[in-house]
Amino acid sequence: MHAIAIRCKASATHGMGHLVRQLHLGRSLSEAGHSVVYFIDDYRPAAETLDKSGFPYHIAGPGELFLRILAEPVDLAIIDQKDNDAEYIRNLRPRARKIASFEDLGDGRDLVDLLVDANLEESQWGNIDPRALCLFGLPYVVLHPDFERYNRQPRSFPPTIRSALITMGGTDPKNLTVPLARSLLERKNCPSLTALTGAGFRDWLALEKLQMSWGGLRALHNVPNMAEVLADHDVVFCSGGVTLHEAMAVGTPAFAINQVPHQEKKARYFEKLGAAVNLGMAEVWDAGEIGGILELTGERLESMSRIGKSLVDGKGLRRVADELGKLLNSV
């Protein structure tokens, strides 16, 4: 058994995606017999999520506090908080025999043993230590194990859209859920509509009022079966983060309203490939585009679905966990 420390970012601003990803990996590593402990920011939804998971955790806060709390050396430190500087990784090295980092664009990424970034291709490697193992690109998107199974299932679509899902991540920092739902409900051809909110959602009163005004709106919260919920809808309106990858994996055509700039870059890329539609940034997206979306044919949806499933196959968790296992075996 090896000791593993996982430091990941989670906040109202940054959402819960980093923690959710690392919970998938943590479960896989725990099932393989390793000891896993988490270090998170002081954010209540993140703590509540870990309470439910059963994993031990510490409140580490930003910066160097994680390094001070990590008193005993571990076999592997997994860092999922972006933009780590070289000094941070150097200070971590005496406390961790191996270091893996996710989506790290800081200069500390050059010093780790394993770098995972599903958003990067090999042409963007930069000055990474040639001894480091790099897992770049869509094959390494880490999702719940259910997504691999749903990816293999065939999809079919009606001639016109009959059901739509709205889900803006674990926190919905731009409060998009309610205004987007209202824009859809006001359309004469609005399909059956579901609003799915996450652990950090805050706009409860507005959502409840909207439900009272429109009987056709169903609300779900913090579901454990995300793959199933996505697969049960013809289309999804989401941000360009983890949910976009999840939608592609199950073959649900996605329409992305992005909450941070790097999400829009990803959404544009997938739009060029025909796998999604980029509706722009949260501050400037045009609700008038909804009418055209609701008129898309089943043939167009089937094409988007097929391309999305081919790009994100749901096997990334297994691939990354296997490489982490090899890294631990080298300790």
N, C-alpha and C positions, 0 to 999 in steps of 0.2 A: 504493500500500500504506500502511495506517495501522498505528500501533503501539498495541497493546491490552494493558493490565495487568489481570489478574483476581485479586482478593483474595477467598478464600473460606475459611470455617470448616470444619474437619474434626477430629474427636477421638472418643475412645471414648464420651464423654458426648453429644456433639452428632451423632454419626453421620457418614455419608459423603454424605448427600443433597445438600448444597450443592455439594460437589466434583463429584459425578456430573452434576448439572444443568449446571454450568459447563463440564464437558468436552463435553457435547452442543453447547453454544453455541460453545465454542472451536473445535471441529472445523468447525462451519458457517462461522464467521468466517474460519478458516484456509483453507477451500476457496474462499472468496470473495477470497483473495489478501492477507489481513491477517496481520500478525505478532502472535502471542499468547504471553504469558509469564504464569505463575501464581505466586502468593504464598500459601503455606499454613502452617498451624501445624506444629510439630515433632511429627508423628504418623506413625509408620512406614507403616501401611497406605495413608495418603494419598500419601506419597512413592513407595511401590512402584507405586501405581496410575498416577501421573504418569510414572514410569520406563517403564512399559509403553506409555503413550500416545505417547511421543516428544516431548512438549512440554517446553520449558525451564521451570524453576521455581526459586524461592528459598524458604528457610525464613524466614518473616517473624515468626512468633510473634504474641502479642496486642498490642493497643494501637498505639502510634505507630511501632513498628519498621518496619512496612510503608512508612510515609512516609519514613523515613530511608533505607531500601534503594532506594526509587524515586528514584534520583538524577536520571535524565534524564526530562524531561517526556514524557508519552504523549498520544496523541490521544483515547484513551478509557480510563477506569478503571471496571471493573465490580466492585462490592462486593456480596458475598453472605455476610454475617455477622451480620445482624440488629442492631437497636438501636444504630445509629450516632448519636453526639451531633453537635450542630451544629458544635462546634469541630473535630471530626475532619474533617468535610466541608470546612470553611473552610480547614483546613491542607492538605487534598488538592488544593484548587482550583488553586493555582499549578503543580502538577505534572501536572494532567490538564485538557485542553481541554474534555472532556465527561465527565460522571459518570453512571453508571447504577447503581441499587441495587435489590436483590431482597429482598422480604419485610421491609422495614426499618420498624420501629415506633419508632425513636428520633427525636428532633427534627431530626436531620440529614436525614431524608427530605424535609423541606420545602425543601431547598436543592439537590437533585440535578436533572439534566436529564431523566432518565427513571427512573420508579419502576415496578417490576413486582411485582405481588403477586396470585397466583392465589387467595389466601385472602380477598381483600377485594372488596367491591362498591363502587359509586360512592358509596353513602350513607355510607361510612366514609373518605372522602377527607381530612377534617380541614383543616388550614391549609396545604396544599401550595401552593407558588408556582404561580400560574395559568399561568406560562410553561412549566412542566414538563409533559412528556407522561406520562400515567398509564395503565398497562395493567393493569387490575384484573379479577379474576374468572377462571373456569375456562377461557375461551378461550386463556389465556396460561399454562397448565400446560406446562412445558418437559419433554418426554420424548424418549427415543431415537427416531430417525426410523422405526424398525420399528413403533412404536405407531400411527402414522397408517395404515399398511397393514393391520395387524391389526384396527383399528377398522372397516374397511370389510367385513371378512369376516363372513359369517353365523355365528351360534352356535346350537347345539341341545344339549339336555340330556336325559339318561336319566330315567326315572321316579323313580329314587332316586340319591343321590350315589354315584359310583363311584370318584372320585379327589379327593384333597385335598392342598393345598400349604400348608406353613408357611414363612413368610419374614418375619423381624423386622428387616429393614433391614441396613445394612452392618456394624453393630456389635452389635446386640441388647443394649443397655446394661442391661436388666433381666433378662437371661438367661431369656427366656421359651421359647425353642425346645424345650429338652429336656422341661421339665414339661408343656408343651402337647402335645408328641408322645406322651408317656407317657399323658396323659389320653385321647387319641384311641385309642391302641393298646389300651387296656384295655377299650374298648367292643366288644361282640360284633359290632356292625354297622359297625366301622371300615372305611372304604374304603381303597383303595390310597393310601399316604401317602408324601409326599416332604418332606424338610426341606432348605430352601435357605438356606445361610449366606453372609454377606458377608465382605469383606476384613478387617474388624476383629473377627470372631467369636472368642471366647476359651474357650468351654466345650467344647473338643474331647473331652476324656477322657470326660465324661458322655455326650456324643452317641455316641461309639464304643461305650461300654458298653451303651447303649440299643439300638444296632444289633445287637450280639451277642446280646442277650436277645430281640429281636423281629425275625424274619426279614422282616417285611413293610414295614420302613422303608428307604426309599431316601434317600441323602444326596447333595446337590449343593453345590458351593462356587463362589461368585464367577463365575457364568456370564456369557458375553457376549451371550446371546440371551434376555433377560428376558421380552420380549413373547411369544416362542414358549413358554417354560416356563409362564407364566401361562395362556396360551390352551389348553395341553394338560391343564389340570385343571378339574374341575367347580366347585370352590370354593377360596378361599384364606383362611387365617388370617394376618393381617398387622397391623402398626401403622398408625396413622392418618396417616402421613407420605406420602412420595413413592410408596411401594408401593400405597397405597390409590388414588391417581390412576392408576397404571399398570394396576391390576386393572380399574378402571372402563373405561379406554380399550379394553381387549381384551374386555370383557364377562364377566369372571370374577367372580361374586358374592363379595364380601369381607366378612369378619367381623373387626372391628377390636378389638384389645387395645392400648390406647394407652400410650405410654411417657412422654409429657409432656402437660401440660394442653391446649395448643392443638390437639393431635391429637384429643383427645376432643371438643372443640368442633366440629371438622370432621366427625368420625364421626357425631355427633348430627345435624348438618345433613343429611348424606347419608342417614341413616336415615329422617329425616322425609320425604325425597323418594322413598324406596323403593329407593335404589340400593345400600345397604349395611346392615349390622347393627352397632351399637355394643355391644361387650361390656364397656365400661368401662375404668378405669385398670388398669395392670398389677398394682398392689398389692391390688386388691379384686375383680378379675373372678371370676366364679363358673364353675368347671369343670363344674358341673352343667348348664349351658346347652348343652353340647356334644351331649347326647342329642337335644334338640329340633332342633338344627341338622342333624344327620345324618338326620333324618326329613323334612326339607323336600322338597317335591315338585318335579319338573322344571318344572312350571308356575310355581311361585314363583321358581325360579332364573332362568327365562327372562325373567320380569318385571324382576328385579333387573338382569340383564344388559342388557336393552334400555334401561332408564333410565340405567344407568351409562355406556353408550356414547354416549347422546345428550348427556350432561353434559360428558364429557371426550372430545373427538374426535381427539386425538393430533396436532393441527395447531399446537399452541402453539409448538413450537420454530421452525417456519417463520415464524409471525407475529412472534415476538420478534426473531428474527434479521433479518427485514425492517426492523423499526423501528430496530434498532441500526445497520443499514446506512444508513438515512436520516440517523440522528444523525451518523454518521461523515462522510457526504457534506456535512454542514453545517459541518464543521470548517474 
